[in-house]
Amino acid sequence: MPHRLALCDDPALLEQAETALTTPPALITPNHVAQVAQLLMQLYHHGARRPRLSHPRAYTLIFDHLRMLADWAQGAGCTGSVARIAFCLRLLDNDHPVADMMSDLIQVQRPDGSFPIRLGFGTADQAFADAVQPTVQVAMALHMAAWKRWHGPAPVWLQPHPVQTAARQLADRIAAMDIPAGMALSVATSLSRATGENWFPRLAPPRHVAPDDLARLGRVCFRDPFSARHLRGWLGLTRQARARHASTIRKRRGWQAAPWPSRHPCPMRWSGCGTAPPWRAMSCRSSIARGWHNTTWTARPPPPSAP
């Protein structure tokens, strides 16, 4: 449901989300907490707007539901659940006190800067795969607790852009790891997409890629011109090379190319003119489509003139 909410604001879908958030569960699990938190975050667009629910009472029911989940998360000692619920409580009420939840999270931070999956004291460094999810969740909760509030002065950061700085530091740590050669191109593309910097010269991935892998990398840097430009520059993809890759992907996936239009796609005569239509020499399909549109409207009788 959160993915569907991200695509549309269907009233029926909003009603389903409200029902799911106002109904207390019979059994609380970490998966249930994650689903409720993700649904509420998407409903609020992560704090960008406040949804219009069916009744003011619905906000109270959602808040009671979150308080129930907060008590369970703190008792169970689940780091990710505590961080998610603290984030969501601040979405509903910008001044809600979350100091007790933040203190539970901050005191379990490891010397390497990461956070464990379970609340508890420890001094051992953690593997990246184990610590990345709870650490990012705690960072989100801390950011929400510091900034999302109505009253009180804004915090004074030691750095002008703490989130961007944290992303660069995380990217540096990932780049310093022993990355297999087969994953170097994907890692460089992902880091370039996340930070906006060119990571291809530093990681030095291979400069050749299979068509299917190129399609997957294209989805990674979709709607980001900087990472797409870095990827094209590293692979040396010209317009002709991209067209060949696209043709190969269509053939492998069994896509049928659209039939090429004839020399005279329009059955009407070209405005009564005996010369060849100007779109005969066009090679681009979009240009032919425009020629079709112009021909159709030119062949129609002119509209009556205004009196």
C-alpha positions, 0 to 999 in steps of 0.5 A: 500500500505505501508504494501505491500511495506514492503513485496516486492520491486515490480517495479509496486508497486513502480510506484503506490506509486510514483504516489500517492505521486506526485499527490496533493489531491483535499481535505486535511484531517488528514487521507490523511496526515497519508496515505501519511506520512506512504507511504513515510516512508515505501518507504524510510524504515524510513530513512534506504535508499533512493528510486530510483524514475522514474525521479529526478523531482519526488522528487521535486513534492513530496516535493511540496506535503509535503509543501502543507500538512505542511501548512494545518497541521499547520493551522489546528493545528493537532499535529500528522499531523505536526509531521508526515510531519516534519519527512517526510520533513527530509526524503527528505532533511536532512537539511530542516529547521523544527524549526518552526514546532518543536517550534509549537510542543514543546510549547504544551507539557503538564506537564505530558510529553505528547502531545495533539491531537490538538495544544494548551496550556493546563496544565491538565494531559491526559489519556494514550489512548488519548495521546499515539499516538501524543506523539509517533509521536512527539518523532519520529519527534524530533529524526529525527530533531536531528539526520537525517542531513548532516551538523552540529555536532551530538547532545550530549544526556543526556542519552546514549540510549534515545530511550531505556530509553523512552521505559522503562519509558513508560513500567513502567507507563503502568505496574503501571496502574490497568491492568485487570487480563484477559489482564495481560498476553497480556500486559506482553508479549507486554512489554517484546517484546518492551523492551527485559526484563522479565515483567512476574514476575512483572505483575504476570499474570495467568500461564494458557492460552487457545490454541487460546490465545497462538497462538495470543501471539506467533504472538506478540513475533514472531522473538523475542527469548527473549520474546518467552523464557520469555513466555515459561518459565512463562507458563511452556511450554515444547516441549510436551505441545507446541505440544499439544497446536498446535494439539488442534489449528489445530483441532479447526480451521479444519486443516487436518494433513498431512498423515503419510508416509508409512513404505516404501515411496520410490517404489525403492529398497534400493540400492539393499540391503536386510536389512530394510531401516534405516529410518524405525525406524525414528519418526520425519517427517523431518527425514523421508523426509530426508530419502526419499531424500537420498533413491531417490538419492541412488537408481539412477545410479551413475554419470559418472566418470570424465575422 
